[in-house]
């Protein structure tokens, strides 16, 4: 089973903030939490970044993202949204 993880990311970012967001996404991929991150427009102010990860990684992924957001001082720019569980193959 997979669980969906969604991040709401502000569109207007300075160079340092953009680099931090790229590092967050790269870390999620390099740690094996996901292989791809999808980006969709939410509205004129935010993107939604979403990806699937194994259910057993859910808490670890959430903790990693929350820690990264706090350490990179992105708390006003990135919000970890609720998740959903896909029942599938």
C-alpha positions as CSV (number, residue, x, y, z in Angstrom):
1,X,0.0,0.0,0.0
2,X,1.1,3.6,-0.7
3,X,0.3,6.8,1.1
4,X,0.1,10.1,-0.6
5,X,2.0,13.1,0.8
6,X,1.2,16.6,-0.2
7,X,3.0,19.9,0.4
8,X,1.6,23.3,-0.2
9,X,4.5,25.5,-1.5
10,X,4.4,29.2,-1.9
11,X,5.1,30.3,-5.5
12,X,7.0,33.5,-4.8
13,X,10.3,32.5,-3.3
14,X,13.7,34.1,-3.3
15,X,16.8,32.3,-4.5
16,X,17.8,30.9,-1.1
17,X,14.3,29.6,-0.5
18,X,14.1,28.0,-4.0
19,X,17.3,26.2,-3.3
20,X,16.0,24.9,0.0
21,X,12.9,23.6,-1.7
22,X,15.0,21.8,-4.3
23,X,17.1,20.3,-1.5
24,X,14.0,19.1,0.3
25,X,12.7,17.4,-2.8
26,X,16.1,16.0,-3.7
27,X,16.5,14.6,-0.2
28,X,13.1,12.9,-0.4
29,X,14.1,11.2,-3.6
30,X,17.7,10.3,-2.6
31,X,16.5,8.8,0.7
32,X,14.2,6.5,-1.2
33,X,10.9,7.9,0.0
34,X,9.7,8.4,-3.5
35,X,10.9,8.4,-7.1
36,X,8.9,11.3,-8.5
37,X,7.3,14.5,-7.1
38,X,4.3,15.9,-9.0
39,X,3.7,19.7,-9.0
40,X,0.3,21.2,-9.7
41,X,-1.0,24.7,-9.4
42,X,-3.4,25.3,-6.4
43,X,-4.1,29.0,-7.1
44,X,-2.1,32.1,-7.9
45,X,-0.1,31.9,-4.6
46,X,0.7,28.2,-4.1
47,X,1.8,25.0,-5.8
48,X,0.9,21.5,-4.5
49,X,3.8,19.1,-4.5
50,X,2.7,15.5,-4.1
51,X,4.2,12.1,-4.1
52,X,3.5,8.5,-3.0
53,X,5.5,6.6,-0.4
54,X,5.2,3.3,1.4
55,X,2.7,3.3,4.3
56,X,5.4,2.1,6.6
57,X,7.5,5.2,5.8
58,X,4.7,7.7,6.4
59,X,5.7,8.8,9.9
60,X,9.4,8.9,9.1
61,X,8.6,11.0,5.9
62,X,6.4,13.4,7.9
63,X,9.0,13.8,10.6
64,X,11.8,14.4,8.0
65,X,9.7,17.0,6.2
66,X,8.7,18.8,9.4
67,X,12.3,18.9,10.6
68,X,13.6,20.1,7.3
69,X,11.0,22.9,7.1
70,X,11.9,24.1,10.6
71,X,15.7,23.9,10.1
72,X,15.5,25.6,6.7
73,X,13.2,28.3,8.1
74,X,10.5,27.5,5.5
75,X,7.6,27.4,8.0
76,X,5.8,30.3,6.2
77,X,6.4,28.9,2.8
78,X,5.8,25.1,3.0
79,X,2.9,23.4,4.7
80,X,2.6,19.6,5.0
81,X,-1.0,18.8,4.2
82,X,-3.1,15.8,5.2
83,X,-2.5,12.5,3.5
84,X,-4.6,9.7,2.0
85,X,-4.1,6.0,1.6
86,X,-4.5,4.3,-1.7
87,X,-5.8,0.8,-1.7
88,X,-4.5,-0.8,-4.8
89,X,-2.3,-3.4,-6.4
